[in-house]
Amino acid sequence: MNWTILNGVNKLHDEMKEWMGHLHQCPELALMETKTANFIAEKLKSWGYDVVEGIGKTGIVASMTVGKGNKTIGLRADFDALPIQEVNDLPYKSKIEGVSHLCGHDGHSTMLLGAAKYLAETKNFNGTVRLIFQPGEETMEGSPAMIADGLFERFPVDAVYGMHNMPGLPFGKFHFCENEMMAAVDNWEIELTGKGSHGSMPELSIDPVVCGSSLVMALQTIVSRNVSPWQNSVVSVGAFIAGNAGNVVPQTALLRLSIRNMEPKLREMVLNKIRSITKSQAEAFGCKYEIREGIPGAVLLNTPENTQWAASVARNTFGDDQVVYPAHPYMGSEDFAFMLQKKNGTYCMLGNGDSFMVHHPQYVFNQDILPIGAAYWAALTEEYLK
């Protein structure tokens, strides 16, 4: 175990909790994180980093070079929040109505800030470390935006690394998986347009609620009757928005879908089934329909060599019993996948312990993993740039 790093980062634990508390109380949605970005940038500047802001709208890259080494490592954390009302009684509970950090991105950025301060104070490396603070992960827009803004051309790295907390996994344990780690996500909207009417005269209406209800059920047959049990796919309808009065048949209904796949051919089949089922259901009920397809997702592929190396660094830093490798992949999605299309690297999970799942209104990021995540980032940097 690397007690030098562990003890050094642990000294920053109270400070990290303060940073996270501030970020948690002031959450901002995707690509609107101006105050969050300013808070992070000011910390990094005060520690001597070369900070460039406004990459991909609100993204930040902070660089520090020590010695004459010619190697460069990239470490990435996200910082956007979710449009969910927090239902927790925390001393640092969100102050913004309907917006909260219920995926732990405040914790992710805090861990990278902790590593940033430790590395700036100790300077026990020879080369360049680049800290990538990314906006807009929840909408899958932040990573592509930073890449389109010249992220890796302006700030070259040899490899890039990411990490996410995961409820349900043992507290403080790292989980690594080669190749397919997370699924591609497609976020779609389906708008059904019928004919509104008074609730007492449904015969004069074309009811988009009935059509939408039938469509929700029909969509569930895509996976259950078209996908092999040996393959992975998810079609979830997370929102069904129609009307606001019990005595009115609404004119429209809106369905919001989250579609997850690991394989390109399977993804193509699933998406085509959604298109064809929507068309047939809408026609059967006499509704018009519009499908609005979101930004196409990407499967997160961890480079085997970088995954093996990162797992080895974690073992040497925290002990063999704190690393699970190989771990199983997840059907969740991450726009860090787009960075891994450009650069080698790996993305791991850090156990949050027994807590509500991310995106649950009572989810709580376990602040005791803050120094663990920060120590991982510091260890990767010192090992690669030794």
Long-range contacts (C-beta under 8 A, 24 or more apart in sequence): 1-316, 1-317, 1-318, 1-319, 2-316, 2-317, 2-375, 2-379, 5-118, 5-317, 5-375, 5-378, 5-379, 5-382, 6-317, 6-318, 6-371, 6-375, 8-118, 8-121, 8-122, 8-378, 9-114, 9-115, 9-118, 9-371, 9-374, 9-375, 9-378, 10-371, 12-114, 12-117, 12-118, 12-371, 12-374, 13-370, 13-371, 15-114, 15-117, 16-110, 16-111, 16-113, 16-114, 16-367, 16-370, 16-371, 16-374, 17-367, 17-370, 19-43, 19-110, 19-113, 19-114, 20-92, 20-106, 20-107, 20-110, 20-365, 20-367, 20-370, 21-91, 21-92, 22-92, 23-79, 23-101, 23-106, 23-109, 23-110, 24-90, 24-92, 24-93, 24-94, 24-100, 24-101, 24-106, 24-365, 25-92, 25-93, 25-94, 25-95, 26-95, 26-96, 27-81, 27-82, 27-94, 27-96, 27-99, 27-100, 27-101, 27-106, 28-80, 28-81, 28-96, 28-99, 29-80, 29-81, 29-82, 29-83, 29-99, 29-138, 30-80, 30-135, 30-136, 30-137, 30-138, 30-139, 30-141, 30-142, 31-57, 31-58, 31-80, 31-135, 31-136, 31-139, 31-141, 31-142, 31-145, 32-58, 33-58, 33-79, 33-80, 33-81, 33-135, 33-136, 34-58, 36-79, 36-80, 36-109, 37-79, 37-133, 37-135, 40-79, 40-109, 40-113, 40-133, 43-113, 43-116, 43-117, 44-113, 44-116, 44-131, 47-116, 47-117, 47-120, 47-121, 48-120, 49-116, 49-120, 49-131, 52-154, 52-155, 55-146, 55-149, 55-150, 55-151, 55-154, 56-134, 56-135, 56-136, 56-142, 56-143, 56-144, 56-145, 56-146, 56-147, 56-148, 56-149, 56-151, 57-135, 57-136, 57-145, 58-135, 58-136, 59-132, 59-133, 59-134, 59-135, 59-142, 59-145, 59-146, 59-149, 59-151, 60-131, 60-132, 60-133, 61-130, 61-131, 61-132, 61-133, 61-151, 61-154, 61-155, 62-116, 62-130, 62-131, 62-133, 63-128, 63-129, 63-130, 63-131, 63-155, 64-119, 64-120, 64-128, 64-129, 65-127, 65-128, 66-123, 66-125, 66-126, 66-127, 66-385, 67-125, 67-126, 67-127, 68-126, 69-125, 69-126, 69-127, 69-128, 69-385, 70-127, 71-127, 71-128, 71-158, 71-384, 71-385, 72-127, 72-128, 72-129, 72-130, 72-156, 72-157, 72-158, 73-127, 73-128, 73-129, 73-130, 73-157, 73-158, 73-159, 73-160, 73-161, 73-380, 73-381, 73-384, 73-385, 74-130, 74-132, 74-155, 74-157, 74-158, 74-159, 74-160, 74-161, 74-343, 74-345, 75-112, 75-115, 75-129, 75-130, 75-131, 75-132, 75-160, 75-161, 75-377, 75-380, 75-381, 76-112, 76-132, 76-133, 76-134, 76-160, 76-161, 76-162, 76-336, 76-339, 77-105, 77-108, 77-109, 77-111, 77-112, 77-131, 77-132, 77-133, 77-134, 77-162, 77-163, 78-105, 78-108, 78-109, 78-133, 78-134, 78-135, 78-137, 78-142, 79-105, 79-106, 79-108, 79-109, 79-133, 79-134, 79-135, 80-105, 80-135, 80-136, 80-137, 80-138, 80-139, 80-142, 81-105, 81-106, 81-138, 82-138, 82-359, 84-359, 84-361, 85-361, 86-361, 87-361, 87-362, 88-361, 88-362, 88-364, 90-364, 100-361, 101-365, 102-358, 102-359, 102-360, 102-361, 102-363, 103-138, 103-358, 103-359, 103-363, 104-164, 104-165, 104-352, 104-358, 104-363, 104-365, 105-137, 106-365, 107-165, 107-365, 107-367, 107-369, 107-370, 107-373, 108-163, 108-164, 108-165, 108-373, 109-133, 110-370, 111-163, 111-369, 111-370, 111-373, 111-374, 111-376, 111-377, 112-373, 112-374, 112-377, 113-374, 114-370, 114-371, 114-373, 114-374, 114-377, 115-373, 115-374, 115-375, 115-376, 115-377, 115-378, 115-381, 118-374, 118-378, 119-378, 119-381, 119-382, 124-382, 125-381, 125-382, 125-385, 125-386, 126-385, 126-386, 127-384, 127-385, 128-385, 129-381, 129-385, 130-155, 130-157, 132-160, 134-336, 136-335, 137-334, 137-335, 137-336, 139-187, 139-295, 140-185, 140-187, 140-294, 140-295, 140-297, 140-333, 140-335, 141-295, 141-335, 142-335, 143-335, 143-336, 143-337, 143-338, 143-339, 144-295, 144-335, 144-338, 147-338, 147-339, 147-342, 151-339, 152-342, 152-343, 157-343, 158-343, 158-344, 158-384, 159-303, 159-306, 159-343, 159-344, 159-345, 159-384, 160-339, 160-340, 160-343, 160-344, 160-345, 161-306, 161-310, 161-345, 161-346, 161-347, 161-377, 161-380, 162-334, 162-336, 162-339, 162-345, 162-346, 162-347, 162-348, 163-347, 163-348, 163-349, 163-350, 163-373, 163-376, 163-377, 164-334, 164-347, 164-348, 164-349, 164-350, 165-349, 165-350, 165-351, 165-352, 165-358, 165-365, 165-366, 165-369, 165-373, 166-349, 166-350, 166-351, 166-352, 166-358, 167-352, 167-353, 167-354, 167-355, 167-356, 167-357, 167-358, 167-363, 168-351, 168-352, 168-354, 168-355, 168-357, 169-349, 169-350, 169-351, 169-352, 169-353, 170-351, 170-353, 171-351, 171-352, 171-353, 171-354, 171-366, 171-368, 171-369, 172-318, 172-322, 172-350, 172-351, 172-353, 172-368, 172-369, 172-372, 173-322, 173-323, 173-324, 173-350, 173-351, 174-311, 174-314, 174-318, 174-322, 174-323, 174-324, 174-348, 174-349, 174-350, 174-351, 174-376, 175-324, 175-325, 175-327, 175-348, 175-349, 175-350, 175-351, 176-302, 176-307, 176-310, 176-311, 176-314, 176-323, 176-324, 176-325, 176-326, 176-327, 176-346, 176-348, 177-302, 177-307, 177-325, 177-326, 177-327, 177-328, 177-329, 177-348, 178-302, 178-304, 178-307, 178-308, 178-326, 179-301, 179-302, 179-304, 180-262, 180-299, 180-300, 180-301, 180-329, 181-300, 181-301, 181-302, 181-329, 181-330, 181-346, 181-347, 182-299, 182-300, 182-329, 182-330, 182-331, 182-332, 182-333, 182-334, 182-337, 182-347, 183-232, 183-234, 183-260, 183-261, 183-262, 183-297, 183-299, 183-300, 183-329, 183-330, 183-331, 183-332, 183-333, 184-260, 184-261, 184-262, 184-267, 184-296, 184-297, 184-298, 184-299, 184-333, 184-337, 185-258, 185-259, 185-260, 185-297, 185-333, 186-257, 186-258, 186-259, 186-261, 186-267, 186-271, 186-293, 186-294, 186-296, 186-297, 187-256, 187-257, 187-258, 187-259, 187-294, 187-295, 187-297, 188-256, 188-257, 188-259, 188-274, 188-291, 188-292, 188-293, 188-294, 189-254, 189-255, 189-256, 189-257, 189-291, 189-292, 189-294, 190-215, 190-254, 190-255, 190-257, 190-278, 190-289, 190-290, 190-291, 190-292, 191-252, 191-253, 191-254, 191-255, 191-289, 191-290, 191-292, 192-252, 192-253, 192-254, 192-255, 192-282, 192-287, 192-288, 192-289, 193-251, 193-252, 193-287, 193-288, 193-289, 193-290, 194-249, 194-250, 194-251, 194-252, 194-253, 194-285, 194-286, 194-287, 194-288, 195-249, 195-251, 196-248, 196-249, 196-250, 196-251, 197-248, 197-249, 198-247, 198-248, 198-249, 199-245, 199-246, 199-247, 199-248, 199-249, 200-247, 202-249, 205-249, 206-285, 206-286, 206-287, 207-249, 207-285, 208-242, 208-250, 208-251, 208-252, 208-253, 208-285, 208-287, 209-242, 209-243, 209-249, 209-250, 209-253, 210-285, 211-253, 211-281, 211-282, 211-284, 211-285, 211-287, 212-240, 212-242, 212-253, 212-255, 213-240, 214-281, 214-284, 214-285, 215-255, 215-277, 215-278, 215-281, 215-282, 216-240, 216-255, 218-277, 218-281, 219-257, 219-274, 219-277, 221-277, 222-270, 222-273, 222-274, 222-277, 223-270, 226-269, 226-270, 226-273, 227-266, 227-270, 231-262, 231-263, 231-266, 232-260, 232-261, 232-262, 232-331, 233-259, 233-260, 233-261, 233-262, 233-266, 233-267, 233-270, 234-258, 234-259, 234-260, 234-261, 234-331, 235-259, 235-270, 235-274, 236-260, 260-297, 260-331, 260-332, 260-333, 261-299, 262-299, 262-329, 262-331, 263-299, 297-333, 297-337, 298-335, 298-337, 298-338, 298-341, 299-337, 300-333, 300-334, 300-336, 300-337, 300-340, 300-347, 301-337, 301-340, 301-341, 302-340, 302-345, 302-346, 302-347, 303-340, 303-344, 303-345, 303-346, 305-344, 306-344, 306-345, 306-346, 307-346, 307-348, 310-346, 310-348, 310-380, 311-348, 313-376, 313-379, 313-380, 313-383, 314-348, 314-376, 314-379, 316-379, 316-383, 317-375, 317-376, 317-379, 318-372, 318-375, 318-376, 350-376
